[in-house]
Amino acid sequence: MEKQQKQQKQEINDITLKCLMNDNVYEKYVQQQEKEKEKNDKQSIHEKRKQYKFYKKRVLAMTKNLYKKQYDPSFQHIGVSTNVQESFDQYIGSLFEYFTIEDFNDIIQDDLKESMPTQKQSKPLEGDSNFDLLKCNQDIMIQPNKKGFGTLGSFVITKKQKEKDTIPLPRKKVVELYNDKLKKKGVRKKKRKKDNLLK
């Protein structure tokens, strides 16, 4: 609520300055504001990187504990604010949705690759050195003999076609998303540290 009020006041102030200030002075003011904003952005990025590094272990531990709490209700965990719990639930839900869509697409793509016949690449046509355009034109444009020219029935050969089998209607694909292959898809294997037996 306070952010909206501050934003509205800032917009009103910007409009007022734009209308009442000289154009040159206003441009200098805008440039100065942009430089300050850029400087603040750089500082905030630097601060966030520091926070990421500083809180990394705590964030990972909290995430593990919240996840354990989700699927094992008997797991005792220090209470967190409802805001954190709601954000975590939303985060986990969006991850589940993302993984489901990604796995579904991969399964469908694999099925399509298997069902598609391999296409043979045709060789490019080479020019025929014996090609004679005049001879081809004469062959195409030969006038039929009027004596041998009969009716259309004697000219066209008709064949009876067998009835083809009906094409099967498409079916909805049933995809098994909870497959063991998909459980650890995209997860790096941990490097195990060798125990020092000498110590």
C-alpha positions as CSV (number, residue, x, y, z in Angstrom):
1,M,0.0,0.0,0.0
2,E,2.8,2.4,0.9
3,K,4.7,1.5,-2.2
4,Q,1.7,2.4,-4.4
5,Q,1.4,5.7,-2.6
6,K,5.1,6.5,-3.1
7,Q,4.9,5.5,-6.7
8,Q,1.8,7.7,-7.3
9,K,3.6,10.7,-5.6
10,Q,6.7,10.1,-7.7
11,E,4.6,10.0,-10.9
12,I,2.9,13.3,-9.9
13,N,6.2,14.9,-9.1
14,D,7.6,13.8,-12.5
15,I,4.7,15.2,-14.4
16,T,4.9,18.5,-12.5
17,L,8.6,18.8,-13.1
18,K,8.2,18.0,-16.8
19,C,5.5,20.7,-17.2
20,L,7.1,23.4,-15.1
21,M,10.8,23.0,-15.8
22,N,12.7,24.3,-18.8
23,D,13.4,21.5,-21.3
24,N,17.2,21.7,-21.0
25,V,17.1,21.7,-17.2
26,Y,14.6,18.8,-17.2
27,E,16.8,16.7,-19.4
28,K,19.8,17.3,-17.1
29,Y,17.5,16.3,-14.1
30,V,16.4,13.1,-15.9
31,Q,20.0,12.2,-16.7
32,Q,21.0,12.7,-13.1
33,Q,18.1,10.6,-11.9
34,E,19.1,7.8,-14.3
35,K,22.7,7.9,-13.1
36,E,21.6,7.6,-9.5
37,K,19.2,4.8,-10.3
38,E,21.9,2.9,-12.2
39,K,24.3,3.4,-9.3
40,N,21.7,2.1,-6.8
41,D,21.0,-0.9,-9.1
42,K,24.7,-1.8,-9.2
43,Q,24.9,-1.5,-5.4
44,S,21.7,-3.6,-4.9
45,I,23.1,-6.3,-7.3
46,H,26.4,-6.3,-5.3
47,E,24.4,-6.5,-2.0
48,K,22.3,-9.4,-3.3
49,R,25.4,-11.3,-4.3
50,K,26.8,-10.8,-0.8
51,Q,23.5,-12.0,0.6
52,Y,23.5,-15.1,-1.7
53,K,26.9,-16.0,-0.6
54,F,26.3,-15.3,3.1
55,Y,22.9,-17.0,3.5
56,K,23.6,-19.9,1.0
57,K,23.8,-22.7,3.6
58,R,20.9,-21.4,5.6
59,V,18.7,-21.1,2.5
60,L,19.5,-24.6,1.4
61,A,18.9,-26.0,4.9
62,M,15.6,-24.2,5.2
63,T,14.5,-25.4,1.8
64,K,15.4,-29.0,2.7
65,N,13.5,-28.7,6.0
66,L,10.4,-27.2,4.3
67,Y,10.4,-29.9,1.6
68,K,10.7,-32.6,4.3
69,K,7.8,-31.0,6.1
70,Q,5.7,-31.1,2.9
71,Y,5.8,-34.9,2.3
72,D,6.5,-36.1,5.9
73,P,4.0,-34.4,8.3
74,S,5.6,-36.2,11.3
75,F,8.8,-34.2,10.6
76,Q,9.3,-31.6,13.3
77,H,10.5,-28.3,12.1
78,I,11.0,-24.8,13.5
79,G,8.0,-22.7,12.5
80,V,8.3,-20.2,9.7
81,S,6.1,-17.3,8.9
82,T,3.1,-17.9,6.7
83,N,4.6,-15.7,4.0
84,V,7.7,-17.9,3.7
85,Q,5.5,-21.1,3.7
86,E,3.2,-19.7,1.0
87,S,6.1,-18.6,-1.1
88,F,7.7,-22.0,-0.8
89,D,4.4,-23.8,-1.7
90,Q,4.1,-21.6,-4.8
91,Y,7.7,-22.2,-5.7
92,I,7.3,-26.0,-5.4
93,G,4.0,-26.0,-7.3
94,S,5.6,-24.1,-10.2
95,L,8.6,-26.5,-10.2
96,F,6.2,-29.5,-10.4
97,E,4.4,-28.0,-13.3
98,Y,7.6,-27.2,-15.1
99,F,9.0,-30.7,-14.6
100,T,5.7,-32.3,-15.7
101,I,5.6,-30.3,-18.9
102,E,9.3,-30.9,-19.7
103,D,9.0,-34.7,-19.1
104,F,5.8,-34.9,-21.2
105,N,7.4,-33.0,-24.1
106,D,10.5,-35.2,-24.0
107,I,8.5,-38.4,-24.0
108,I,6.4,-37.3,-26.9
109,Q,9.5,-36.2,-28.8
110,D,11.1,-39.6,-28.3
111,D,8.0,-41.4,-29.5
112,L,7.9,-39.2,-32.6
113,K,11.6,-39.9,-33.4
114,E,11.0,-43.6,-33.1
115,S,7.8,-43.5,-35.3
116,M,9.2,-41.3,-38.0
117,P,10.7,-43.2,-40.9
118,T,14.2,-42.2,-41.8
119,Q,14.3,-40.1,-44.9
120,K,16.8,-41.0,-47.6
121,Q,18.5,-38.0,-48.9
122,S,18.1,-38.0,-52.7
123,K,21.1,-37.2,-54.8
124,P,20.8,-33.9,-56.8
125,L,19.8,-34.4,-60.4
126,E,22.6,-34.3,-62.8
127,G,22.2,-32.7,-66.2
128,D,21.8,-35.1,-69.1
129,S,24.4,-34.3,-71.7
130,N,22.3,-36.0,-74.4
131,F,19.3,-33.8,-73.8
132,D,17.8,-32.4,-77.0
133,L,15.1,-29.8,-76.5
134,L,13.8,-30.0,-80.1
135,K,13.4,-33.7,-80.0
136,C,11.5,-33.5,-76.7
137,N,9.2,-30.8,-78.2
138,Q,8.4,-33.0,-81.2
139,D,7.7,-36.0,-79.0
140,I,5.3,-34.0,-76.9
141,M,3.6,-32.2,-79.7
142,I,3.1,-35.2,-82.1
143,Q,-0.2,-35.2,-83.7
144,P,-2.1,-38.5,-83.3
145,N,-3.1,-40.4,-86.4
146,K,-6.7,-39.7,-87.1
147,K,-7.2,-43.3,-88.2
148,G,-6.1,-44.8,-84.9
149,F,-7.8,-42.2,-82.8
150,G,-10.8,-43.7,-81.1
151,T,-13.1,-42.8,-78.3
152,L,-12.2,-41.8,-74.8
153,G,-13.2,-45.3,-73.6
154,S,-10.7,-47.0,-75.8
155,F,-8.0,-44.5,-74.8
156,V,-8.4,-44.6,-70.9
157,I,-7.7,-47.7,-69.0
158,T,-10.0,-48.1,-66.0
159,K,-9.1,-50.1,-63.0
160,K,-11.3,-51.0,-60.1
161,Q,-9.8,-50.1,-56.8
162,K,-10.3,-52.2,-53.7
163,E,-11.8,-50.5,-50.7
164,K,-9.1,-49.3,-48.4
165,D,-9.2,-50.0,-44.7
166,T,-10.5,-47.1,-42.6
167,I,-7.8,-45.0,-41.1
168,P,-7.8,-45.4,-37.3
169,L,-8.9,-42.4,-35.3
170,P,-6.2,-40.7,-33.2
171,R,-6.1,-41.7,-29.6
172,K,-5.1,-39.8,-26.5
173,K,-1.6,-40.6,-25.5
174,V,-1.2,-42.0,-22.1
175,V,2.2,-40.8,-20.7
176,E,3.7,-42.3,-17.6
177,L,5.2,-39.3,-15.9
178,Y,6.2,-41.1,-12.6
179,N,8.8,-43.2,-14.3
180,D,12.1,-44.1,-12.5
181,K,14.1,-42.6,-15.4
182,L,12.4,-39.2,-14.8
183,K,13.0,-39.2,-11.1
184,K,16.6,-38.0,-11.3
185,K,16.6,-36.5,-14.7
186,G,18.8,-33.4,-14.9
187,V,20.2,-34.0,-11.4
188,R,24.0,-34.1,-11.1
189,K,25.5,-37.1,-9.5
190,K,27.3,-36.2,-6.2
191,K,31.0,-36.6,-6.1
192,R,31.8,-38.8,-3.2
193,K,34.7,-37.8,-1.0
194,K,37.1,-40.7,-0.4
195,D,37.6,-41.4,3.3
196,N,41.2,-41.1,4.4
197,L,42.0,-44.5,5.9
198,L,45.4,-43.3,7.0
199,K,44.1,-40.9,9.6
